[in-house]
Amino acid sequence: MGIPGLSRDRTSDAVKDVRSALEQAQNPQDEGALGHHSTRLVQNILDLGIDGKGFFHSATHVADEALRTHSDRETAVESIIRSHVRLGAASGFVTSLGGFITVPVALPLNVLGFYLIATRMTAAVARARGHDIHREPIRTAVLLTLVGADADDLLRKAGVAVPTGALSNLAVQRLPGPAMMVVQKGIGFRLLAQVGTKTFSRLGRLIPVVGGAIGGALDAWMMRTVATSARREFPAAVPAATDAGSA
């Protein structure tokens, strides 16, 4: 099983990063290895989730299609969110369907699948509201949106001034390379922690068939939570600067 539209090799590498990071998180004897896998996990999620590959369309494609289809930006944003909540629910259902027997394979796939979908949704919302998602600070803000309330703490630990208002205000800052690495590593740790506490510790996922329904419902709920953060962190840019013709 893989992520639709992504090459098998690239998906396999990303799943290995997820599995390694999860294993290290459970038994963190080598913090350096955990940090390495967490950073690679975040970079894979960032690249695949925003830029897409194959039939897994990029956030630019998703946003521009929504803007072409709907009469105004906010209706387009609503459409983006609804479609990704449905996609998240379907992914959670499929990867939880087999219960306990399939957990070793399904767990990394679910982690990767959920955050790819959530990343693309957040980036598409940002683009639909006029933000340039090709800029590194905005891409970092997309990732920080996934960790919610932990974002400010991660920025402080990296020695970055916490932006006033929305995270999209990071666009006015130039984050130095070392700070970016610290932020991305911290995001990886927090994402794995969120998965453990919010989703995979729920025993219902271990029950075949029933686990699929529970997994789908939980992932849909988590996707709506991310969507709420995306709306808050990426208000309409002033002036709007969506470069729809560049995709």
C-alpha positions as CSV (number, residue, x, y, z in Angstrom):
1,M,0.0,0.0,0.0
2,G,1.3,3.5,-0.8
3,I,0.2,7.1,-1.2
4,P,-1.8,7.4,-4.4
5,G,0.1,9.3,-7.1
6,L,3.5,9.1,-5.5
7,S,6.4,7.0,-6.7
8,R,6.9,3.7,-4.8
9,D,10.5,4.4,-4.0
10,R,9.8,7.9,-2.6
11,T,6.8,6.7,-0.6
12,S,8.8,3.8,0.7
13,D,11.6,6.1,1.9
14,A,9.0,8.4,3.6
15,V,7.3,5.4,5.3
16,K,10.7,4.2,6.5
17,D,11.4,7.6,8.0
18,V,8.0,7.5,9.8
19,R,8.6,4.0,11.2
20,S,12.1,4.8,12.3
21,A,11.0,8.0,14.0
22,L,8.1,6.2,15.7
23,E,10.4,3.4,17.0
24,Q,13.0,5.9,18.2
25,A,10.3,7.9,20.0
26,Q,9.2,4.8,21.8
27,N,12.8,3.9,22.8
28,P,14.8,7.1,22.4
29,Q,18.3,5.7,23.3
30,D,19.9,7.5,20.4
31,E,18.5,11.1,20.4
32,G,20.7,11.9,17.4
33,A,19.1,9.2,15.3
34,L,15.7,10.3,16.4
35,G,16.4,13.9,15.5
36,H,17.7,12.8,12.1
37,H,14.6,10.7,11.3
38,S,12.3,13.5,12.6
39,T,14.0,16.0,10.3
40,R,13.8,13.8,7.3
41,L,10.2,13.0,8.1
42,V,9.3,16.7,8.2
43,Q,11.2,17.4,5.0
44,N,9.4,14.6,3.2
45,I,6.0,15.8,4.4
46,L,6.9,19.4,3.4
47,D,8.0,18.5,-0.1
48,L,5.4,15.9,-0.9
49,G,2.5,17.7,0.9
50,I,3.1,21.1,-0.7
51,D,4.7,20.2,-4.1
52,G,2.8,17.0,-4.7
53,K,3.8,14.2,-7.1
54,G,1.9,12.3,-9.8
55,F,-1.8,12.1,-9.0
56,F,-1.3,13.6,-5.6
57,H,-1.7,17.1,-6.8
58,S,0.3,20.0,-5.4
59,A,-1.2,22.6,-3.0
60,T,-0.9,25.1,-5.8
61,H,-3.0,23.0,-8.2
62,V,-5.7,22.4,-5.5
63,A,-5.9,26.1,-4.6
64,D,-6.0,27.3,-8.1
65,E,-8.7,24.8,-9.1
66,A,-10.8,25.8,-6.2
67,L,-10.4,29.5,-7.1
68,R,-11.4,28.8,-10.7
69,T,-14.4,26.8,-9.6
70,H,-15.8,29.1,-6.9
71,S,-16.8,32.7,-7.1
72,D,-14.8,34.0,-4.1
73,R,-11.8,33.1,-2.0
74,E,-13.7,32.1,1.1
75,T,-16.0,29.7,-0.8
76,A,-12.8,28.2,-2.3
77,V,-11.3,27.8,1.1
78,E,-14.4,26.0,2.4
79,S,-14.3,23.7,-0.6
80,I,-10.6,22.9,0.0
81,I,-11.2,22.1,3.7
82,R,-14.3,19.9,3.0
83,S,-12.5,17.8,0.4
84,H,-9.5,17.3,2.6
85,V,-11.5,16.3,5.7
86,R,-13.2,13.7,3.5
87,L,-9.9,12.5,2.2
88,G,-8.4,12.4,5.7
89,A,-11.4,10.3,6.9
90,A,-11.0,7.9,4.0
91,S,-7.3,7.5,4.7
92,G,-7.9,6.9,8.4
93,F,-10.6,4.3,7.6
94,V,-8.5,2.3,5.1
95,T,-5.3,2.3,7.2
96,S,-7.1,1.3,10.4
97,L,-9.4,-1.3,8.7
98,G,-7.2,-4.3,9.4
99,G,-6.9,-3.7,13.1
100,F,-4.0,-5.1,15.2
101,I,-2.6,-7.4,12.6
102,T,-1.8,-4.6,10.1
103,V,-0.6,-2.0,12.6
104,P,3.2,-2.4,11.8
105,V,2.5,-1.4,8.2
106,A,-0.6,0.7,8.6
107,L,0.7,2.9,11.4
108,P,3.5,4.6,9.4
109,L,1.2,4.9,6.4
110,N,-1.5,6.5,8.5
111,V,1.0,9.0,10.0
112,L,2.4,9.9,6.6
113,G,-0.9,10.0,4.8
114,F,-2.6,12.1,7.4
115,Y,0.2,14.8,7.5
116,L,0.6,14.8,3.8
117,I,-3.1,15.6,3.4
118,A,-3.1,18.1,6.3
119,T,0.0,19.9,4.9
120,R,-1.5,20.2,1.4
121,M,-4.8,21.5,2.9
122,T,-3.0,24.1,5.0
123,A,-0.8,25.2,2.1
124,A,-3.8,25.3,-0.3
125,V,-5.7,27.5,2.2
126,A,-2.7,29.8,2.4
127,R,-2.4,30.1,-1.3
128,A,-6.1,30.7,-1.8
129,R,-5.8,33.6,0.6
130,G,-3.0,35.1,-1.3
131,H,0.2,33.8,0.4
132,D,3.2,32.7,-1.7
133,I,3.7,29.0,-0.6
134,H,7.0,28.8,-2.5
135,R,8.6,31.1,0.1
136,E,10.5,29.2,2.8
137,P,9.0,31.2,5.7
138,I,5.5,30.5,4.5
139,R,6.3,26.8,4.1
140,T,7.7,26.7,7.6
141,A,4.5,28.5,8.8
142,V,2.5,25.7,7.1
143,L,4.4,23.1,9.1
144,L,4.1,25.1,12.4
145,T,0.3,25.2,11.9
146,L,0.2,21.5,12.2
147,V,1.5,21.5,15.7
148,G,-1.0,24.1,16.9
149,A,-0.3,25.6,20.3
150,D,3.3,24.3,20.4
151,A,4.3,26.6,17.5
152,D,5.3,29.6,19.6
153,D,7.3,27.4,22.0
154,L,9.3,25.8,19.1
155,L,10.1,29.2,17.7
156,R,11.3,30.5,21.0
157,K,13.6,27.4,21.5
158,A,15.1,28.1,18.1
159,G,15.8,31.7,19.1
160,V,13.3,33.1,16.6
161,A,11.2,36.1,17.6
162,V,7.6,34.9,17.8
163,P,5.6,36.7,15.1
164,T,2.8,38.9,16.3
165,G,-0.6,37.8,15.1
166,A,-0.7,34.9,12.6
167,L,2.1,32.6,11.8
168,S,2.0,33.8,8.2
169,N,3.8,36.9,9.6
170,L,7.0,34.8,9.5
171,A,7.1,35.9,5.9
172,V,8.7,39.2,7.1
173,Q,11.5,37.3,8.8
174,R,14.5,35.5,7.3
175,L,15.1,32.5,9.4
176,P,18.8,31.4,9.5
177,G,19.6,27.9,8.5
178,P,20.4,26.6,12.0
179,A,17.2,28.0,13.4
180,M,15.2,26.4,10.5
181,M,16.8,23.0,11.4
182,V,15.9,23.4,15.0
183,V,12.3,24.3,14.2
184,Q,11.9,21.4,11.7
185,K,13.3,18.9,14.2
186,G,11.0,20.2,16.9
187,I,8.0,19.9,14.5
188,G,8.9,16.3,13.8
189,F,9.0,15.5,17.5
190,R,5.7,17.2,18.2
191,L,3.9,15.6,15.2
192,L,4.9,12.2,16.5
193,A,3.8,13.0,20.0
194,Q,0.5,14.2,18.7
195,V,0.0,11.0,16.8
196,G,0.7,9.0,19.9
197,T,-1.6,10.9,22.2
198,K,-4.5,11.7,19.9
199,T,-4.8,8.7,17.6
200,F,-2.8,5.6,17.9
201,S,-3.1,5.1,21.7
202,R,-6.8,4.6,21.1
203,L,-7.3,0.9,21.3
204,G,-10.4,1.0,19.0
205,R,-8.0,1.2,16.1
206,L,-6.8,-2.3,16.9
207,I,-10.1,-4.0,16.3
208,P,-10.5,-5.1,12.7
209,V,-13.3,-3.4,10.7
210,V,-14.4,-1.4,13.8
211,G,-11.0,0.1,13.9
212,G,-11.6,1.5,10.4
213,A,-14.6,3.4,11.4
214,I,-12.9,4.8,14.5
215,G,-9.8,5.6,12.6
216,G,-11.7,7.5,9.9
217,A,-13.7,9.5,12.5
218,L,-10.6,10.4,14.5
219,D,-8.7,11.5,11.4
220,A,-11.6,13.6,10.2
221,W,-11.8,15.3,13.6
222,M,-8.0,16.0,13.6
223,M,-8.2,17.3,10.1
224,R,-10.9,19.8,11.1
225,T,-8.7,20.9,14.0
226,V,-5.9,21.6,11.6
227,A,-8.3,23.4,9.3
228,T,-9.3,25.7,12.1
229,S,-5.7,26.6,12.7
230,A,-5.1,27.1,9.0
231,R,-7.9,29.6,8.8
232,R,-6.5,31.5,11.8
233,E,-2.8,31.5,10.8
234,F,-3.3,32.4,7.1
235,P,-5.8,35.3,6.9
236,A,-6.2,37.0,3.5
237,A,-2.9,38.6,2.4
238,V,-2.9,42.3,1.9
239,P,-2.5,42.8,-1.0
240,A,-3.5,39.4,-2.3
241,A,-0.7,38.0,-4.2
242,T,-1.7,34.6,-5.4
243,D,0.2,33.9,-8.6
244,A,-2.3,31.6,-10.2
245,G,-0.8,31.8,-13.5
246,S,2.6,30.5,-12.4
247,A,1.5,26.9,-11.7
